Structures are given as C-alpha cells and as structure tokens.
Amino acid sequence: LGNESILRTPLFAGLTVPPGRHFISVNDFLGNNIPSFLKNPSVNVDQAKINKDFVKRLSGGLPSGTFSFDISAGTDPAALQPCGSITAEVLSGATVDLIIPANGSESSSLPLFQWAAVGGNEFILTVAKLKPNQSHEDALRTSSQRMVINFNNTTSYQTTAGGPVVPGVQENNLTWNPGLALGEYVYRVSMLQRDPITNTQNTVNSNTAVFSVKEGGINTGLNTQEIIAILSTIPGLSNLQDLMKGYSATGIEIDGKTGNVEELRGKVKSLEGKTYKVSIKP
C-alpha cells in the first residue's frame, strides 16, 4: 500500500495458487522478509521476498518455473483491493543424468560428453584423471590433471585435439597428445540454477562416471581418410591431409548437430559457388 499504516492495520493478502485461493496475513506471507517498501512508499513493491516456508506449505508444492503472485489486500477478505505482485522463481525436481561416456566404458582419446538435465540450462563439466586408489570426489576437487568448462544452453561437448578451445574454460591441465593420455578418468556435470529475484544460486550435481582411454581407443565406425577426402575438395583445404596427420575422426557435427558421412558430403556440395572463410582449430 506504500505507507506505514500497513504495519498497524490487520490486513489480508489474497493469493491464487491452483487448486484454490489462499488467504494469509502479510506477516505469514513475507515472514522475516518484510521489506522496506511497507514503510517507504518510494521503494518498489518488487523488492518483496516471499516466505519460503509458506511456499512449502502449499498443497502439493509448486513445480519448477516462474510464478507471479498477484497480491490484493484489505481489512475485509471479501473486498480485497489489488496492491501489487511479486515474481518468484521456484526451483524443484531438478536432475542431471550422464549419458556418455557410460560408467565403466572405454572411450576414444577425444571423447564425446552428453548429459540430460531438467530444471536449468547452465552447466559445469569437470573431468579429472584418476590416480590409483583415488576417490572420485578427491580427483574432481583436487586433481592437478583436470579440465573444467562452463556451458550454456547445451547438453553435449565434443573434445578436440589439444584440449578445449570453447568459451568458458576455467581449467585445462590435462595432458593432450593430441587427445587424452592413456588412463582412467572420472567426470561429473553440475547444473547451476539462479533465482532471478533473489540472485541466489543452487547447484545440482550428477552422479560421477569413470571411463578409460586405452591403447588404440575404440572403433568409432568412421573412416578418417574418407572424411578428409570430402573436406579436401573445399578450396583452401587442399593440404588437409598433412594438417590432420596423426589425428582420427571421433564424430561428425554439422550445424551443431550430430551428422554422418553422407550428410557431410551433402553439406560440402552445398558450398559450391559460395564465398566463405575456412579455419582449422586444434
């Protein structure tokens, strides 16, 4: 209401949350978060914070999402007047599940990481080389051989020869020659949830998974020489055979999506007669 009298007058707030309407006192609604806007009319109503204990008491709770709590107040619950709204981000039911590399699997020296997530789109991928008898948690937190990368709006990452070159790299102390050195590795994906109203952060961790890189790696089913031959037809890539000496293809990605050799061939064909810039990154 924007004046001090709200603190001295018994008022109700009407809150509509499916499956019904709830009547609560201002103190119950805001708890210990009664903001200064109740005392100072110059402060915006959006600075109010909802009492988390009240949200927990709602029948069935609220699913994840952004909710607008439209508040009406007055001395008579039957004749409440609108006085403002509060937006809140509800974070619940969040999960992160690792897909590949699967726990206990063998991987190429340039593994593809994929995960599934509910409740967020900001992630941290941590990969650490395991020492004999070292716990997963210890390796992920303290290993001197570790890679940590931040991602937004993606649930996969294809490692590249020489290590990551994507934005968001926090740490890259793993040995690359040109892919991961032989040995066992543990990895985990953490999802960051940020409440846009309170600016608080919640972290949801996946389980950990271990994969190993062995001599020769695994057979990806891709013919590296065939892929190089297709790409070598692009003007500016005629020396690709020499540039890629010692490297093996572990996957094909076209326009941000996993592709196959025939789709790659079609994509290269579509470039004929067009002007474009070619660059090769390690």
KAZIBEL-V81578 format. One record per residue. N is the residue number from 1. SS is DSSP state (H for helix, E for strand, L for the rest). PHI is phi in whole degrees, -180 to 180 (999 if undefined). PSI is psi in degrees with one decimal (999 if undefined). Layout:
((N	SS	PHI	PSI) (N	SS	PHI	PSI))
This chain:
((1	L	999	-15.5) (2	L	77	27.0) (3	L	-153	163.8) (4	H	-68	-20.0) (5	H	-64	-19.6) (6	H	-62	-25.8) (7	H	-80	-14.2) (8	L	-113	-4.1) (9	L	-113	131.1) (10	L	-68	110.1) (11	L	-121	157.4) (12	E	-117	151.6) (13	E	-118	130.9) (14	E	-97	123.4) (15	E	-124	119.8) (16	E	-97	112.3) (17	E	-132	122.8) (18	L	-52	138.2) (19	L	-95	11.1) (20	E	-161	-178.6) (21	E	-96	139.7) (22	E	-117	137.2) (23	E	-112	125.2) (24	E	-140	160.3) (25	E	-80	159.4) (26	H	-59	-41.4) (27	H	-64	-41.4) (28	H	-66	-36.5) (29	H	-70	-42.9) (30	H	-98	-14.6) (31	H	57	-132.3) (32	H	-83	5.8) (33	H	-98	19.7) (34	L	-57	113.1) (35	L	-85	171.5) (36	H	-70	-13.7) (37	H	-65	-21.5) (38	H	-71	-22.1) (39	L	-105	-29.0) (40	L	-120	111.8) (41	L	-66	-13.9) (42	L	-84	-9.1) (43	L	-91	136.2) (44	L	-70	142.7) (45	H	-63	-24.7) (46	H	-66	-9.5) (47	H	-79	-3.2) (48	L	-68	150.0) (49	L	-124	132.7) (50	L	-78	139.7) (51	L	-65	116.2) (52	H	-63	-33.1) (53	H	-63	-33.5) (54	H	-68	-43.4) (55	H	-59	-39.5) (56	H	-65	-27.4) (57	H	-81	-12.8) (58	L	-61	140.0) (59	L	-59	117.8) (60	L	81	-9.0) (61	L	72	-178.5) (62	L	-114	142.4) (63	L	-74	169.5) (64	L	-62	143.9) (65	E	149	177.0) (66	E	-101	126.5) (67	E	-120	143.4) (68	E	-107	118.3) (69	E	-96	105.2) (70	E	-85	120.8) (71	E	-107	130.0) (72	E	-120	145.3) (73	E	-138	160.5) (74	E	165	169.6) (75	L	-81	-18.5) (76	L	-115	113.8) (77	H	-58	-20.9) (78	H	-85	-9.8) (79	H	-138	57.6) (80	L	-79	148.2) (81	E	-113	136.1) (82	E	-59	137.2) (83	E	-135	1.0) (84	E	149	-177.1) (85	E	-147	157.1) (86	E	-129	133.4) (87	E	-101	136.6) (88	E	-137	144.4) (89	E	-99	120.2) (90	E	-100	123.3) (91	L	-114	111.1) (92	L	-154	158.2) (93	L	65	24.5) (94	L	-78	138.1) (95	E	-143	150.8) (96	E	-133	123.1) (97	E	-122	129.5) (98	E	-77	140.8) (99	E	-111	-63.5) (100	E	-139	148.1) (101	L	-65	141.7) (102	L	-73	152.7) (103	L	-60	128.0) (104	L	84	5.4) (105	E	-88	165.6) (106	E	-98	144.0) (107	E	-130	159.7) (108	L	-70	170.7) (109	L	-74	-9.2) (110	L	-125	74.3) (111	L	-71	153.2) (112	E	-97	128.3) (113	E	-104	131.2) (114	E	-138	144.7) (115	E	-148	162.5) (116	E	-119	141.8) (117	E	-143	147.7) (118	E	-129	127.6) (119	L	104	7.2) (120	L	-176	167.7) (121	L	-138	17.7) (122	E	-120	124.4) (123	E	-133	156.6) (124	E	-127	120.6) (125	E	-98	123.7) (126	E	-120	124.7) (127	E	-125	131.3) (128	E	-136	143.9) (129	E	-80	131.2) (130	L	-87	133.7) (131	L	-91	159.9) (132	L	-56	130.9) (133	L	65	17.4) (134	L	-89	138.1) (135	L	-73	155.5) (136	H	-61	-44.8) (137	H	-64	-41.3) (138	H	-64	-42.0) (139	H	-64	-44.1) (140	H	-67	-28.6) (141	H	-94	-35.2) (142	H	-125	-5.9) (143	L	-61	138.7) (144	L	-78	-13.7) (145	L	-106	91.0) (146	E	-149	149.3) (147	E	-127	128.9) (148	E	-131	122.2) (149	E	-133	137.9) (150	E	-93	140.6) (151	E	-133	149.1) (152	E	-127	133.5) (153	L	59	35.4) (154	L	-149	149.7) (155	L	-125	30.7) (156	E	-155	156.3) (157	E	-153	125.2) (158	E	-99	115.2) (159	L	-67	150.9) (160	L	-120	157.8) (161	L	-58	136.2) (162	L	87	-4.5) (163	L	106	172.2) (164	L	-69	140.8) (165	L	-124	10.1) (166	L	-78	156.8) (167	L	-63	152.7) (168	L	95	6.4) (169	E	-72	118.3) (170	E	-89	-36.9) (171	E	-152	140.7) (172	E	-152	81.3) (173	L	-108	8.1) (174	L	-72	155.3) (175	L	-87	126.1) (176	E	-120	129.6) (177	L	-153	65.4) (178	L	-82	-15.2) (179	L	-97	-165.2) (180	E	-63	141.1) (181	L	-66	158.5) (182	L	-61	147.0) (183	E	141	-174.2) (184	E	-101	143.0) (185	E	-133	149.1) (186	E	-120	144.6) (187	E	-143	160.1) (188	E	-151	150.0) (189	E	-117	127.8) (190	E	-110	133.3) (191	E	-103	130.1) (192	E	-100	128.4) (193	E	-114	128.7) (194	E	-119	126.6) (195	L	-83	113.7) (196	L	-66	-16.4) (197	L	-88	-50.7) (198	L	-94	-11.3) (199	L	63	20.2) (200	L	-83	160.5) (201	E	-127	138.4) (202	E	-124	137.7) (203	E	-114	128.9) (204	E	-116	120.0) (205	E	-99	143.0) (206	L	-77	173.4) (207	L	-68	168.2) (208	L	-94	154.2) (209	E	-139	146.6) (210	E	-115	136.0) (211	E	-135	160.4) (212	E	-126	144.8) (213	E	-108	117.4) (214	L	-116	167.9) (215	L	-54	123.6) (216	L	89	-15.4) (217	L	63	-153.3) (218	L	-117	159.2) (219	L	-82	113.5) (220	L	-84	-9.8) (221	L	81	6.1) (222	L	-103	140.9) (223	L	-96	103.2) (224	H	-60	-41.0) (225	H	-65	-35.8) (226	H	-65	-42.0) (227	H	-65	-42.9) (228	H	-63	-40.0) (229	H	-62	-39.9) (230	H	-65	-46.8) (231	H	-70	-27.2) (232	L	-68	-15.4) (233	L	-77	-10.6) (234	L	-78	126.9) (235	L	-55	129.4) (236	L	101	-11.0) (237	L	-118	22.8) (238	L	-66	-22.6) (239	L	-97	19.3) (240	H	-61	-33.8) (241	H	-58	-43.7) (242	H	-72	-38.4) (243	H	-65	-32.0) (244	L	-98	11.8) (245	L	-60	127.6) (246	L	91	-5.0) (247	L	-104	150.9) (248	L	-127	143.5) (249	L	-76	132.2) (250	L	-113	-7.7) (251	L	-180	163.4) (252	L	-125	127.9) (253	E	-126	127.1) (254	E	-126	120.8) (255	L	53	40.0) (256	L	81	3.9) (257	E	-125	148.8) (258	E	-64	131.3) (259	L	-129	-178.3) (260	L	-124	180.0) (261	H	-62	-41.9) (262	H	-67	-37.8) (263	H	-67	-36.4) (264	H	-64	-42.6) (265	H	-61	-41.4) (266	H	-67	-37.9) (267	H	-65	-43.5) (268	H	-64	-39.9) (269	H	-61	-36.3) (270	H	-70	-14.4) (271	L	-85	-10.6) (272	L	-60	131.7) (273	L	82	0.9) (274	L	-106	157.7) (275	L	-99	130.3) (276	L	-157	168.0) (277	L	-110	135.7) (278	L	-110	132.0) (279	L	-140	148.3) (280	L	-122	127.0) (281	L	-115	148.0) (282	L	-69	999))
